[in-house]
Amino acid sequence: MFFEDLIKMLNNRPIVPGKTAECLRLWETLTERQQEHIYNTIRAKLQAGKFVHYDPVKAIQDNIPKVQIITADEYYRRYHTQANHDGWVRTFLPEKQKTIYVKQ
């Protein structure tokens, strides 16, 4: 999705050479939502003058959104509702007959 733009953005500064193929392999394992998050996060960090790793593979790895999971009971105690809220998505696991909430 944003791979060419990501590499172009990272190439505008010193980077560890010869990592493009490895970087692309990692990029292709990510969802479109994760790719967009990584691209936007790295862009914002660079614009703010914050550190982004010079190895593009590590730059991606450092900015992969972390997945959070909580039980339905924990979610209800926190939000007093079963409706999706604050980025949390209700997910039913049929094999476990259990509802969880997931946030990326």
N, C-alpha and C positions, 0 to 999 in steps of 0.2 A: 504494500500500500504506500507507505512513505519511505521505503528503503533508499531509493535514489536520493531523495531529499535529505534523509538522515546522514548518508555517507557524505553528501556535498557539504552539509552543515559541519560535520566532524572534520572534514578535510580542510576547512578554513582555519585550522589551527594544527599544531604539531600532533601527529598521532603515531602509534606504533604501526609501521608499514607491514604489508602482506597479510592483513587480517580480513580483507573484504569477503573472501569465500567463506571463512569460518563465521563471520558476522552474518552473512546471508543465511547460512544454515540455521543459526540460532533464530534469526528474525522470522523465518518461515515456520518455526514451531509455535509461534505466538498467535493468539487470536487477533483479529482486526482491532478490537477494543484495547487490548494490551499494547499493540503497536502504536496506536494513536496516543495512548497515555505516555508511553516511553518517549515518543517524538516530541510531544508537547512539553513534557517535563525537562528533557535535555535542552530544548530550545529556550525555555524559561530560565533554566540555570545559567546557560551561556550568556543570555541577555543581561542577567543580573550579576554577571561576573563571578558566579559560583563555580566550584570545581566540578569538572566532568572528566572521568578517567580518560587518559590518552590512548588506551587500548580500547578500540570500539566495541569489542566483545564484552569487556568488563563494564564499559559505559552502559550498554544495554542491560547487562545482568544487574547492575546497581540500581536501575530504574524500573525494573519489572514490578508492577503493582502486586502487593501482597494480598493473598486471599484470606479473608477472615470468615470463620464459621462459628455460629452459636446455635444452641438448641432453641426450640420454639418457646420453652418455658423462660429461658434467659431473655429472649427477645420480648416476650410479653411483659416481663417484670420491668424491662427498660422503657418500652414505648406504650404499654397499656393498650395494645392493639395487635391484630394479626395482619393488618395491611402493610404493604411494602412502604418503607420510610427511610429517609436518610441514606439512600444507596443500597440498602439491604433488600435482597430478593428472596421471597419465600420459595423453598424448593422441597418437593415431596420425594422421598426415597422409597419407591415401591418395594424394593427387595428387603428393606428393613422396616417397612410400614411406619416411617418416621418422617416428621417435618423438621427441616432445619432452615436457617437463614444464612445466606451467603452474601458477602460484600467484597468487591475487588477494589 
